[in-house]
Amino acid sequence: MISGENKGFHTIEQIAKEKNSPVLTPQNSVELCFENGKNYAVVHNKKYAFNL
């Protein structure tokens, strides 16, 4: 579960605000993945890198 205590949460929250979508709703799922040594949030099939 994503919590506000995670350092990466702020990045995910900013992405959602830019896309004018609330975080973690059925219409807007956020998937976290780790690839090539980087953390990514996947929102609407677009990857956004962030640090944990």
LINHUKA-V614105 format. One line per field, one symbol per residue. ss: DSSP state (H for helix, E for strand, C for the rest). phi: phi as a letter, one per 40 degrees, with the letter a starting at -180 (. if undefined). burial: b if it has 9 or more other ideal C-beta (glycine too) atoms within 8 Angstrom, else e. Layout:
ss->???
phi->???
burial->???
This chain:
ss->CCCCCCCCHHHHHHHHHHCCCCCCECCECEEEEEECCEEEEEECCEEEEECC
phi->.cbccccccdccccdccccfbccfbdcbcbbbabafgbcbbbbfgbcbcabc
burial->ebeeeeebbebbbebbeebebebeeeebebebeeeeeebbbbbeeeebebee
